Amino acid sequence: MNYPDSVHFLYALGNEIKTAKLGLERIRTVQAALGDPQNRLRILHVAGTNGKGSTCAMIESGLRAAGMRTGLFTSPHLAEPTERIRLDGRPISAGRFTDAFNRVHACVESLLQSGAIDLHTTYFETVTAMAFLVFAGERVDAVALEVGLGGRLDATNVAHPALCVVTPVDFDHEAFLGRSLESIAGEKAGILKPGVPAVFARQRPEAARVLDARAAELGIAVDRTAEWQIRDLELDARGSRFRLTGKRELHIACPLAGEHQVVNAVTAAVALADFGVPSPAIESGIAAAHWPGRLERVSSRPEIILDGAHNPAGARALAAYIQRFYSQRRVRLIFGAMRDKAIDEISGILFPLASEVIVTAPRQARAYRPEVIREILDRRDLRVAPTIEDALAMLRDAAPEDAIFITGSLFVVAEARASLVPPGAQS
């Protein structure tokens, strides 16, 4: 298949969350047939609820600053599926993506014919297998590997990493992971393995107890970021600067905006330190990190900021950012969400901060239609825009001093970004 065909086939496999068949038996069978490329990689495996993508991006940047060839695997993508598999910080080419897809697809078809597996690998399983093939083929020195959903039964958990990292655990995907923080944390703790050290970000007590208990059961060394000290913290709308002291002292300049990114920067810095990366590379790598679609400023007058706050924890982080830096400005909000999201809670956190809210929908079958959002929330004051483009057009009268936030779903962010960011700057 060519690149468009491979992408079409992946999409035809269905939504990667809704069609997920949690379990490792199938992906293990496929990996074995491919020669277990994941076993030839040094991997930093990152689970958590929010912040794991940002943390992976900062880890990868630090590894690269240390002179390593790097792989970065994240999800979802914003514009193109190639963004999920990065070599040395850049998305792989369409040709490389297609070659990897064809190899995995041919392997899966052969296993199906022999009866070794029951179904074709899912979208996420397929791309995970592709990433391992690409990274092993390139003989990268280290891989930052983001968990897709949960951890214990996630396709990435076929890897045997050099270091496990758990970012803050919060509520999301409760239908799959459980409706308590303890059950969700238990799924995240599933990436922990005997003999593999771990880094735990600062956690809520319920999650911390579960993670600590699992680490103790396995007898593994844990570096808790709560045991490191943040000193001389300076925050502004563009990022943060601070001294981090623990096993060593680091001077961190984080270019990713939001107080929550301090937590992610600390987690990345501690993970890099435990991985043996020199301090200068940790500092310069984090300072150079880039993670689009998360408090990403794409216009200055008026300010337009994109943020994929798709669950209550993400909404709280965005709200804290708006309250800290934009309380004296007129805030206007464009919001759209998927049908599996807690829009009552998310809207209750974000909507009171805006003088105007426009509800819209990305071009996704499982997106809430904007009129349905207005009906569910019983908010007649919400303006309705059928598409992202229509929503942007409604804000053409924005004053230069206005602050416009586009949020609620990464699909919303992706479509807005495609309209607002020049193609050469997309990744």
N, C-alpha and C positions, 0 to 999 in steps of 0.2 A: 504494500500500500504506500501511497505518497503521504505527505504531511496532512493535507486536509482530510484524506480518507482515515488516517489513523486517529485524528482528533474526533471525527464524526463517529468512529467505532467506539471510542472511549465514552463519548457522551451517550451513545446508544445503550451502553451498559447500565445507564440509569444514574440517578443522583447518588453520589458516593456515600452519603449518610443514610438516606432512606433505603437503599438497597444493600447496605452493609450486612455481611454475614460474619459476625464476629467469631473469631477462632483462627488458630494458626496452622491447622493440619493442611489445608489446601496450599497456602503460601509456602509452607515448608517443603511440600512435595515439588512445587514449581522451582523453588530455589535449589533444591538438590539436583533436579534435572538440568539446571543451568550451571551447575558446578559450584554452588554456594559461594558466589562472588562476595557476599557480605562478610565472609570469614577472612577475607584478605584485606580488610579495611580497619583502620583505627578510628573508632566512632565515639563521638560525644552524643549521647542519646538524651533528648530533652522532652519531658512530658510536663503537663500542667494545664491549667484552664486558660488563663490569659497571660500574655507576655512571652509565650514560648517561641513564637516567630521572631519577635524583636530580640530575644535573648540569643537565639540561633544566629541571627544576622550579626550581632556584636561578637559572638564567639568566632564565627567564620572570619570576620574582618581582623580579629586579633591573631588568629592562626596565620592568615595571609601576611599580616605585618611581620610575623616572625620568619617569613621566607618559605612557608610551607605551600605546597600545592593543595588546594582545598576543594572539597565538595560541600554543597549546601542543598539539603532537601527540605522543602517547606510546602505547606498547603493552607488554604487554596491559593490559586493564582489570581491576579487582577486582570491582565489582558490576554495572555497566551499561556497554555499549559507548559511551554518550555521554561517558564519562570520557576517552576517547581524544582527543576534540576539545574543547579548552577555549578560551573567550574571556575575556580579563581574569581568568584564574585559575579560572573556573567552567565545569563541563561544560555543553555546549550542551543545550538543551531537547530532549525527545523529538520535539516537532514539527519543530524545526530539523533534527535528525538525519534524520527521515523525509523531509523536503523534499529534503535533499541526496542521500539514497539514491535517491529516485525520479528525480531528474535524472540521476544517474550511471547508474542501471540502464536508463533509457530510452535513453540514449546508447549504452550497451553493446549493448543489444538491436538497435538500428538498425545498428550496425557489424557485428554478427553476421549480420544479414539481408543486408547488402551484401557479405559475405565479406571485410571489411577486417581482421577479427581472427578467430582460430581458435576461441577459447573465451571464455566469460564471464570477466571479471576475477576473481581470487581474492578471498577475504575481505579480506586485507590491502591488495591493490591497490584494491579498491572503497572501503574506508574512507580510504585515502590520497587518492584522487581527491575524495572527499567533503570532506575537511579542506581541501584547496586551494580548493575552491569556496566553502566557508564563510568562510575567512580573506580571500579576495579580495573576496567580497561585502560583508564588514564593513570592508574597507579598513584592516585592522590595520596598525600601524606596523612591527611586527617579529614574527617567528615563531621559536620554538624547536622544531625538527623532529628527532625521534628516529628514527634508522634502525631498521628492524625486524629484519632478518637480514643480517649481513655489511655490505654497503655498495655495492660495485661494481655488483651486479645487483639491489639492493633498489629497490622501487617509489619510495621517496622520492628516489632519485638522479636523477629527471627534473628536479629543482630545480636552479637555478643560484644558489647561496647567496652571501651577502655574507661569510660566515666559516664555515670548516670546523673542527670540534672532534673530536679523537679521545681518548676516555677510555682507561684501561688495557686492553690487549688480553690475553686469556687464553684458555684452552680452553673451548669450548662449541660445540655444533652442528657437531662435526667432520665428520659425514657430508655436510654441505653445504659447509663452508668449508675443509676440509682437516684433516689430522691433525698438522700442525706449527704452531708459533707463527708461523713465517715465512709459511706459506700463509694462515693466518687474518688476519695483519696485512696481507697483500697485498689481501685482500678489503676490509678496513676502509679501506685507503689508496685504494680505488676512488672514494671520495667527493671526493678532492682534485681541483681543477680549475685550469687555467691562469688566472692573474690573481686568484685567490681566496686570501687569506691564511689561515693555519691556526694552531690552538693544539693542541699535543700535551701530554697529561698525561705524567707520569713513566712510562716503559715498561720492561719487561724488555728486556735487550740484543738478543735475537733480533728482537723486534717493532720496537724503535727503529731498527735498521739498515734494515729494510724501509720504514718510514715516512719516514725521512730520505732514503733513496735516491729514493723516489718524489717527494718534495718538491723535491729537487735537480733531478730530471729535468724537472719542470714549471717550475722557476725561481720558486717561490713563497716568500713570506716566512713564516717559522715562528716562533712564540713558544712556547718550551718551558717548561713550568711548573718543570722542574728548575733553571732558571736564576733563578727567584725564590726568595727566602729566607723560610722560616717561622721566626718568632721568638716567644719567650714563649708557647709552646704550653701550653694548659691543657685537659685532657680529663676529662670525667666521664661518668657513665652517660646523661646527657641531651644531650650535644653537646660542642662545643669552642669555644675562643676563642684567637686568635693574631693576631700582626702579620704581614702579608705585604708584603715589600719587593721591588721590582723597578723597573719604569718609574715606579711611584708607590708610596706606602705606603698600605696599607689595614688597617683594624682589623676583623677578621672575627669574628663570633659566629655559629657554625653550629648551628642547633637540631636537625639530624639526627644521630642517635647513631651512634657507632662511629668508630674511628680511620680506617677507609677513607673516611669522609665528609669528612675533612680533605682528602684528595686530590681529591675531587669538588668541594668548596667552593673550593679553590685553582683548579681548572680552570675553574669557573664564573666566579670573580672575574677571572681573566686574560682569559677570553673577553669578558666585559662591558667590561673596560677597553679591550681592542682594538677593541671595537665602538663605543667613544666614550661609554660611560655614565659620568656623573659619579661620583666616589668616594662621596659620601654616599648615592646611590641604590644603588650596589653593596653597601655595608655594610648599609643598612636592608632592601634586598630579600632578601639572603641570610639575614638574621636573621629574616625573616618567612616563609621558605620552609616548605612542608609537602609531605610525600611519604608517603602512607599505605602500610602493609604492609611497610615496611623499618625494622626495629628500632623498631617502633611500639608504645608502651606503652599498653595498653587497660584495664589494671586495676592497682591499686597494692597491695592486700592480699587475696590474694597478687598479686605482680607477674605479669602476663601480657604477654608481648612477642611480637609477630608479625614474622616476617622471611622474605621469599621467597628463601632461600638455595638456589637450584635448580641450582647447578653447583659444582665444587670451589673456585673462587675465592670465590664467595659463602659457601660453608661455612667457608673459612679466615677470612674476615672476621668471620663470626658467632662462630667459635671464639675468635678473638682478643678479641672483646668479652666473651664469657662468662668467659674466663680473667682478663681485666683487672679486671672489676667484680663477678663473681659467684663467685669461687673459694672464698669462705667460706660460700656459701649452698647449700641443697639445690636442685639443678637438676633439673627434670622436663621431658621433651621429648615433643612430639607431632610425628610425622613422616609425610609422605606424598609420593610422587613420581610423575612421569610415566615411561613405559616407555623414553623415549629418554635418560634421565639416568644418570649414572655413580654409581649408588647405593652400589657397593662403596667408592669413594673418599670420597664425601660422608659416608656413615655412619661410616667409619673416622676421619674428622676430628671429627665431632660426638658420636657416641654415647658415647665414653669420658668425656665431660664431664658426663654425666647420671647421676643415681642411678636413674632409671627412664625407659624409652623406650616410648612407645605408638605403634605403627605403624597407620596408617589410610589411607583413600583418599577423595579428593573425588569428586563425582558427574561423572566424566569417563570416557569409554569407554577412553581410552588411559592411564589411571592404573594403576599397579601395585596389585593387590589386596594388602591387608596381610599375608595369609597367604603370599603369594608372596614378599614382601619378607623375611619371616622365614625362608622356605625358602632363598632365594638367599643370604642372609647366614649361614645356618646358625646362627641365634641363637634358641635355645629360650626365652631369658629375656625376649624382647621380648613385650610385651602387645599384643593385637590388638583393634582396634575397627573394626567394619565401616564406620562413618561418622564424620564430624567431630563430630557431635553426641554420638555414643556415646563418643568419645575425651574430650570435654569432661566428660561425665558421670562418667567414671572418675576425674577429678581434683577431684570435689566435696569430697573429704576433705583438700584441700590446706591446709597450715598458712599463717597470714598471712605468715610470713617466707619461704615457698617462692618460687622463681622458675620460672615455666613459660614455655617457649619453644615456639612453634608455627611449624613451618618445613618446608622441603623443596620446596615448590611454591607458586607464587602462587595456584593454584587452592585449595590447602589454606588458605592465608592468607585468601583471599576468603571462603570458606565460614565459617571461624572468625570473621572480622570481622563477617559478617552476623549471627552469633549473639551477638556480644559488644558491638558498637558500636551505639548508638541510631541509627535511620534518619536523623535530622537531621544526624548527624555523619559520615555515611558517606564523603563526598568530601573 
